[in-house]
């Protein structure tokens, strides 16, 4: 049941190529340091040996708790409730981005963002001349506003032939309140406009 819900695993219909590692910490409770994996059968024994050498065995009590939660349906109900909470936060984030960065704000849309199908992040693409790196002017101005984002280049695998874009950012809506989401996007927009005016004036 859990495997079928994951498209990354479903693409490997013969279970030959994909190693899928999942956790109960995020969808259930942070204290449940227990997960599961789906992988080719020939890798099962070496992986179990490697795991045993690292942790000397999994927490039995946690596994029994999870077994009860899954069997009773409580786990599925909990996940459904979380999905609804995060869906509302996503909608709030997207509305704030449209309000602060959309065409109605300045006549054209120089900033673009994804419409995620899951998770708790929105991927934002700024104009290419706006650096979003850790030492960039946008990061500096955002921190002055009390806002922190993840520079997009941190989310790419290093490739010397295809350098990662330096104008993207990952925004999380996971732990903040809806009101904080509105204010955070508003502050990010202020930082962006200050940096944008400076960048444009030097071109």
C-alpha positions in Angstrom: 0.0 0.0 0.0 2.7 2.5 1.0 4.9 1.6 -2.0 2.1 2.0 -4.6 1.6 5.6 -3.4 5.1 6.6 -4.4 5.6 7.4 -8.1 9.4 7.0 -7.8 9.0 3.4 -6.8 6.1 2.6 -9.2 8.3 3.5 -12.2 10.5 0.5 -11.4 7.9 -2.2 -12.0 10.3 -5.1 -11.8 12.0 -3.8 -8.6 15.5 -3.9 -10.2 16.8 -0.4 -10.2 15.2 1.8 -7.5 16.1 2.0 -3.8 13.3 3.8 -2.1 14.0 4.9 1.5 11.1 6.3 3.5 10.5 7.4 7.1 7.7 7.6 9.6 9.3 10.6 11.3 7.8 13.3 9.0 4.3 12.0 8.3 3.7 10.5 11.7 5.8 11.9 14.6 9.4 13.2 14.8 10.2 10.9 17.7 9.5 7.8 15.7 12.9 7.2 14.3 11.7 4.3 12.2 11.5 3.9 8.4 11.2 1.4 5.7 12.8 0.6 2.4 12.0 -1.0 -0.9 14.9 -2.3 -2.9 16.0 -5.1 -5.2 16.0 -8.4 -3.4 19.7 -9.1 -3.9 20.6 -6.0 -2.0 18.5 -6.9 1.0 21.0 -9.0 2.9 24.0 -6.7 2.5 21.9 -3.7 3.4 20.6 -5.4 6.6 24.1 -6.3 7.6 25.3 -2.8 7.0 22.4 -1.4 9.1 23.0 -3.9 11.9 26.6 -2.8 12.1 25.5 0.8 12.5 22.6 0.7 15.0 22.6 -2.9 16.4 18.9 -3.3 15.6 15.8 -1.2 15.4 13.6 0.0 18.3 11.1 -2.8 18.9 8.6 -0.7 20.9 8.4 1.9 18.1 7.8 -0.7 15.5 4.9 -2.2 17.6 3.4 1.3 18.0 3.6 1.9 14.3 2.1 -1.5 13.6 -0.9 -0.7 15.8 -1.3 2.8 14.2 -1.3 1.3 10.6 -3.5 -1.6 11.4 -6.1 0.5 13.2 -6.3 3.1 10.4 -5.1 5.9 12.7 -2.0 6.4 10.6 -3.9 7.0 7.4 -6.3 9.4 9.2 -3.4 11.3 10.7 -1.7 11.6 7.3 -5.0 12.8 5.7 -5.3 15.5 8.4 -1.7 16.6 7.8 -2.3 16.8 4.0 -5.2 19.1 4.6 -3.2 21.3 6.9 -0.3 21.6 4.5 -2.7 22.1 1.5 -4.1 25.2 3.2 -0.6 26.5 3.9 0.4 25.9 0.3 -2.7 27.8 -0.9 -1.8 30.6 1.5 1.8 30.7 0.2 0.8 30.7 -3.4 -1.7 33.5 -2.8 0.9 35.6 -1.1 3.4 35.0 -3.9 0.8 36.0 -6.5 -0.1 39.1 -4.4 3.5 40.2 -3.8 5.3 39.0 -7.0 2.5 38.5 -9.6 1.7 40.5 -12.7 -1.0 42.6 -10.8 1.8 43.9 -8.5 4.1 45.4 -11.2 2.5 44.8 -14.5 4.6 41.8 -15.4 5.7 38.7 -13.7 9.5 38.6 -13.3 9.3 36.0 -10.6 8.0 32.4 -11.2 7.2 29.6 -8.8 6.1 26.0 -8.9 2.7 24.5 -8.1 3.9 21.5 -6.0 1.8 18.3 -6.0 3.0 17.5 -2.5 5.6 18.2 0.2 6.0 21.5 2.1 8.1 23.6 -0.2 7.6 26.0 -3.1 10.4 26.5 -5.7 10.9 30.1 -6.7 12.8 31.4 -9.8 13.9 35.0 -9.7 15.2 36.9 -12.7 18.7 35.5 -13.7 20.4 38.7 -12.6 19.2 38.2 -9.0 21.7 36.1 -7.2 20.1 34.0 -4.4 23.3 32.4 -3.0 24.3 32.3 0.7 26.5 35.4 0.3 24.2 37.3 -2.1 22.6 40.7 -1.7 19.2 39.0 -1.6 20.1 36.7 1.2 21.6 39.7 3.1 18.5 41.8 2.6 16.2 38.9 3.4 18.0 38.2 6.7 17.6 41.9 7.6 13.9 41.4 7.1 13.9 38.3 9.3 13.4 35.8 6.4 15.5 32.8 5.5 15.2 30.7 2.4 17.3 27.9 1.0 19.5 28.9 -2.0 18.4 26.8 -4.9 21.9 26.0 -6.0 22.2 23.9 -2.8 19.6 21.6 -4.1 21.5 20.5 -7.2 24.0 17.8 -7.7 27.4 19.3 -8.7 28.0 19.1 -12.4 31.0 20.9 -13.9 29.4 20.8 -17.4 26.0 22.2 -16.2 26.4 24.7 -13.4 23.4 25.1 -11.1 21.2 28.2 -11.6 22.1 30.9 -9.1 18.7 32.7 -9.1 16.4 30.1 -7.5 15.2 29.6 -3.9 13.3 27.0 -1.9 10.6 28.3 0.4 9.2 26.2 3.2 5.7 26.6 4.5 5.9 23.7 7.0 6.1 25.1 10.5 5.0 28.7 10.2 1.5 30.0 10.7 -0.7 31.3 7.8 -0.2 34.8 9.1 3.6 34.4 9.2 3.5 33.1 5.7 1.8 36.3 4.5 4.3 38.4 6.4 7.3 36.4 5.3 6.4 36.6 1.6 5.8 40.3 2.0 9.2 40.8 3.6 10.9 38.7 0.9 9.3 40.9 -1.7 10.6 44.0 0.0 14.1 42.5 0.0 13.8 41.5 -3.6 12.6 44.9 -4.8 15.5 46.6 -3.0 18.0 44.3 -4.5 16.3 44.5 -7.9 16.5 48.3 -8.0 20.2 48.1 -7.2 20.9 45.5 -9.8 19.0 47.3 -12.5 20.7 50.6 -11.7 24.1 49.0 -12.3 23.2 47.5 -15.6 
